Amino acid sequence: MAAIFSGSLTVSAGAKTYAAIPVNGIQTTGQSLQVDIVMPGNVFPTGLTTLILGFSYDGGTTYKEAEGGYLGPILPGKGGSIQDQALGFLIANSTTVTHVRLKTNAPSAFTLPVSVSAVGV
């Protein structure tokens, strides 16, 4: 498994696009790619925050996107703790991903600790 990004993102209110990250060498021809995002659930602001993950197959020129929505505040689950939130995508083996790009659309600014990893499967 390869760590693509690990750290904190400063998410501003409204829509924001982050710099693309090259992922060359993680996936080989004929191999699917599993991309996973993990972030703490207790940081999401009140309202709907959307995360959009874009995958490029042409060196970062164009992107196909998939998204997930998180309605904050995220409440404690069983056991009284707020669970980490996850978003995962499996890219079919018919294409090779060259870049991954993240977009956010948030109701208010917040800091999002996040880790993005990928592995060829």
N, C-alpha and C positions, 0 to 999 in steps of 0.2 A: 504494500500500500504506500502511495506517495502522498505526502502532505503538500497540497497546493498553496494553502494559506492558513496561517494560524496567528491570530492577534485580535485587535479590537478595531472595529469600523465606527467612525463617527457618522451616524445616520442623520441627515438633516430632514426637516419637515418637507413633505412633497416628494417629487421624483428625483432620483439621483442615479447616475451610471458610473460605475467604477472602472478603472483601467483593466483591460483584458489580461489574463494570465496565460502564457504559453504552457501547453501540457505535452509537448512533443516528447516521445520516448516512453510515455506511460502505457500506451495502448499499441499493440502490434496488429498488423493486418490480419483480419479474420478473428479478432478477439473483441468481445464486448467490453464496455467501460462502465464501471459503477462509480458514480460521483455522489458523495455524501456531505451534507452540511450539518453541523451540530452547534447549537447555541443555547445559552441558559434561558429558561422560560420567564424568569423574574424581571427581565429588563424591558420587555415590550410595553410601550405606552398604551394608554387608553385609546381604543379605536382599532381599525384594521391596518396592519402593516403587511405589505406584500413584498415578497422576495422573488425576483425573477432571475433565473439562471439561464444564460445564453451559451450555446455550444456552437463553435465554428468548425467547419470542415475544410475551409479554404484559406487558412492562414490568417484569419481574423477579419476578412472582408465582410462576410455576412454571418448572421447568427440565427439559429432556431432556438426558440425560447420555451421554457416551462416555468411554472410559478406555483408558489404556495402562499397561503394567507394565514396570518396569526392575529386573532382578536384579543387584544389586551384590555384589562389586565388578565393574565393567565392565572387562574386560581389554583390553590393547592389541591393535589389529588389525594388518593388514599395514603395514609401515613403522614399527612400534613405538610408535605414538601411540594415545591413547584418543580415539576420535571423538566429536564432539558428538552428542547424542541429539536426535531430533526427533519430534514428534507433530503430525499434521495432520488436519484435518477439512474436508469440503466439505458445506455446507448447501445443499439444493436451493432452487431459485428460487420454490418455492410458498409460502414463508414468509419473513418479515423478522425477523432477529434484533435484539432490543433490548438484551440484556445477556449478558455472558459471565461465568461464575463458575468458579473453580478450587477443587478439593478435593484433599487429599493424604492418603495413609495410608502411613506410613513405619515401619520397624522401629526406627529411632533418629533422634535429632535431627541435622540438618545444615543448611548454608546452600546454597541453590540459586540461582545466577545464572540468570536466565531472561529470554527476550524472547518476547512474544506479539504477533503481528501479524495483521491481517486485510485482505483485499482483495475487493472485489466482482468477480466474473468472469462 
